[in-house]
């Protein structure tokens, strides 16, 4: 389409601004008179859910394209894990022990962001859920290296406000969990999972299921903290029961430190194949 064709019709933003200057009458005050695309109450109607789903898919996709984000490294992990300096504020002894993974997430993100910047800064950009805990550590490490990072927030009654280290222009907010999960994986070149709770488990198993079923490419998949993961999940029991195959246990690896994770990514079998495939495209 030529530029002339693009501008053949009146601009919607111009119409929105001019509609605000119209005379105040009973007719212009009626909800029916508002421009549909500028009417928030209309967009929030039950029947408009498909449109809202589409908007949540499109907005981050378009802005990340415009920002030149080609691929990402996904960091999942608990919002309730504080940094070591605040370990005395941890609710349990276990959380206090897990603060070491805040430092590992921060260090890992710093290393990977430095590598990304050396290659132009468009590939392997760190993406987190944008909140506190391990998510904050991931964005903070990217900031330490002087690079960008992405935060995919979601409206929750607690815990989920953007941390201060997310790149502002790459800080997004979601209503739909499903669309948010798609954006985590659409550009993923690797997935790194730190100790966490229900949300972390949900994200981890959904990503593993997509890889297991071939709905996305098999990307490097690292679980930080073998002792934590083997305590809460009996992986071998799943294989012994036949509910997963022995080969499924090879979809991920355990690591303990940032350096070990970097080495695992560099040596991952199949490195260089097409990665970050959108599930269900």
Buried (B, 14 or more C-beta within 10 A) or exposed (E): EEEEEEEEEEEEEEBEEEEEEEEEEEEEEEEEEBEEEBBEEBEEEEEBEEBBBEBBBEBBBEBBEEBEBBBBBBBBBBBBBBBBEEBEEBEEEEBBBBBBBBBBBBBBBBBBBBBBBEEEBBBBBBBBBBBBBBBBBBBBBBBBBEBBBBBBBBEEEEBBEBBEBBBEEBBBBBEBBEBBBBBBBBBBBBBBBBBBBEBBBBBBEBBBEBBBEEBBBBBBBBBBBEEBBEEEBEBEEBBEEEEBEEEBEEBBBBBBBBEBBBEBBEEBEEEEEEBBBBBEE
